């Protein structure tokens, strides 16, 4: 059966590093696998991503932001994720619908019903089989994200520039998702070493690979 795995977490939690490491390991083990991301997993999505992360667009309203993420996801599901799953590939996605719940409902404090309805429409019935939530304290995550930006001679994106309380709300909503769906969402401590986290994720994933 196809396997759809997502990685989630706050800014600087290390999820992108870990999903890339898992992608490499799965390929090495001979599994057919696709690595993708949101926003930006399609050519249309790449243009949407530029709008969403550009710090010049600070005037973007929370509701407009929600619809842009939904548009990116609707295109991504139809153009990339569903076809890959149909081909029998393992799909690894860096952020998915949980990110919208955490950032737009938790961080932006949009109504729960509004975010849930838009998410449901954008996903058109597609849900991850397994989600790794890489969790770490907000101050640690933001410090990593800002250090990463400085090392790449880059400026902070629109989300990294937001106040600490915003990111605390995001983290809190992520952890609430994990409590609500313990069968799907696995919380992984993101404060350990990259190698240690990688091995923990691999050990947690192995039982699921036996069903492929």
C-alpha positions in Angstrom: 0.0 0.0 0.0 1.2 3.6 -0.6 2.7 5.5 2.3 2.3 9.2 2.7 4.6 10.7 5.4 4.7 14.3 6.5 7.2 16.2 8.6 6.0 19.2 10.7 7.4 21.6 13.3 8.1 25.2 14.1 10.8 27.3 12.5 14.3 25.9 13.1 13.1 22.6 14.5 15.3 20.6 12.1 12.5 18.9 10.1 13.9 19.8 6.7 17.3 18.3 7.6 15.6 15.1 8.9 13.3 14.6 5.9 16.2 14.9 3.5 18.2 12.4 5.5 15.2 10.0 5.5 14.8 10.4 1.8 18.4 9.5 1.2 18.1 6.4 3.5 15.0 5.2 1.9 16.6 5.5 -1.6 19.6 3.6 -0.3 17.4 0.8 1.0 15.8 0.5 -2.5 12.4 2.1 -1.8 10.6 4.1 -4.5 10.3 7.5 -2.8 9.4 11.1 -3.7 10.5 14.1 -1.6 8.4 17.2 -1.9 7.4 20.3 0.2 4.7 22.9 0.9 4.4 25.5 -0.1 6.3 25.2 -3.4 5.9 21.6 -4.5 4.8 22.5 -8.0 5.7 25.3 -10.5 2.5 27.1 -9.5 3.3 26.5 -5.9 6.8 28.0 -6.2 5.2 31.3 -7.3 2.8 31.1 -4.3 5.7 30.4 -2.0 7.5 33.6 -3.1 4.4 35.6 -2.1 3.9 33.9 1.2 7.5 34.1 2.4 8.5 37.5 1.0 9.0 39.8 4.0 7.8 42.7 1.8 4.3 41.2 2.0 3.7 42.0 5.7 0.3 43.5 4.8 -1.0 40.1 3.6 -4.2 39.4 5.6 -4.5 36.1 7.6 -7.4 35.0 5.5 -5.6 35.8 2.2 -2.7 33.8 3.5 -4.9 30.9 4.3 -6.4 30.8 0.8 -2.9 31.0 -0.8 -1.8 28.0 1.2 -5.0 26.2 0.2 -4.4 27.0 -3.5 -0.8 25.7 -3.2 -2.0 22.5 -1.5 -4.9 21.8 -3.9 -2.5 22.0 -6.9 0.2 20.0 -5.0 -2.2 17.1 -4.2 -3.5 16.8 -7.7 -0.3 17.3 -9.6 2.3 15.6 -7.4 1.2 13.7 -4.3 -1.8 11.7 -5.6 0.0 10.5 -8.8 3.1 9.5 -6.8 1.0 7.5 -4.4 -0.9 5.9 -7.3 2.5 4.7 -8.6 3.2 3.0 -5.3 5.8 5.5 -4.1 6.5 6.6 -0.6 5.8 10.3 -0.5 7.7 12.4 2.0 6.3 16.0 2.4 8.0 18.8 4.3 4.8 20.4 5.8 1.2 19.7 4.9 -2.3 20.4 6.3 -1.1 20.3 9.9 1.1 23.3 9.2 -2.0 25.4 8.1 -3.8 24.3 11.3 -0.8 25.3 13.5 0.2 28.5 11.7 -3.1 30.0 10.5 -5.4 28.7 13.3 -2.9 28.6 16.1 -0.5 31.4 15.2 -2.9 33.7 13.3 -5.9 32.8 15.5 -8.3 32.3 12.6 -11.5 30.4 13.5 -11.1 26.6 13.8 -14.0 25.9 11.6 -12.8 28.1 8.8 -9.3 26.6 8.7 -10.7 23.1 9.0 -13.1 23.5 6.1 -10.5 25.1 3.8 -8.0 22.4 4.7 -10.5 19.7 4.0 -11.4 21.1 0.5 -7.7 21.7 -0.4 -6.7 18.1 0.5 -9.6 16.6 -1.3 -9.6 13.6 1.1 -5.9 13.0 1.2 -4.4 12.5 4.7 -0.9 11.4 5.8 -0.5 7.9 7.1 2.2 9.1 9.4 3.4 12.5 10.6 6.7 13.2 12.4 6.4 16.3 14.6 9.9 17.5 15.3 9.4 19.5 18.5 11.7 22.0 20.3 11.4 25.1 22.4 10.6 28.2 20.4 13.7 30.1 21.5 15.9 27.3 20.3 14.1 27.0 17.0 14.2 30.7 16.2 17.9 30.9 17.2 18.7 28.1 14.7 16.5 29.7 12.0 18.2 33.1 12.3 21.6 31.5 12.4 20.8 29.6 9.3 19.7 32.7 7.5 22.8 34.6 8.5 25.1 31.8 7.4 23.3 31.8 4.0 23.6 35.6 3.7 19.8 35.6 3.7 17.3 37.7 5.5 14.5 36.3 7.7 11.3 35.3 6.0 8.0 36.7 6.9 7.3 34.1 9.6 10.7 34.1 11.3 10.2 37.9 11.8 7.0 37.4 13.8 6.8 37.9 17.6 7.7 35.1 20.0 4.1 34.7 21.1 3.0 33.8 17.6 5.5 31.0 17.5 4.5 29.8 20.9 0.9 29.5 19.7 2.1 27.6 16.7 4.0 25.1 18.8 1.1 24.7 21.2 -1.3 24.0 18.3 1.1 21.4 16.9 1.3 19.6 20.2 -2.5 19.7 20.5 -2.8 18.0 17.1 -0.4 15.3 18.3 -2.6 14.7 21.4 -5.7 14.6 19.3 -4.3 12.1 16.7 -1.7 9.9 18.6 -2.1 7.1 16.0 -0.9 9.3 13.2 1.4 12.0 14.8 4.6 11.0 16.5 6.4 13.7 18.5 10.2 13.6 18.2 12.5 15.6 20.5 14.3 18.0 18.2 16.9 19.1 20.7 19.1 16.0 20.2 21.9 15.4 17.7 21.0 15.2 14.0 22.3 11.6 14.0 20.3 10.6 17.1 17.1 12.1 15.8 17.6 10.4 12.4 18.0 7.0 14.1 14.9 7.5 16.2 12.8 8.4 13.2 14.2 5.3 11.3 13.3 3.0 14.2 9.8 4.4 14.4 9.3 4.1 10.6 10.6 0.5 10.2 7.3 -1.2 11.3 5.4 0.8 8.6 7.8 -0.3 5.9 7.1 -3.9 6.5 3.5 -3.4 5.2 4.8 -2.1 1.8 
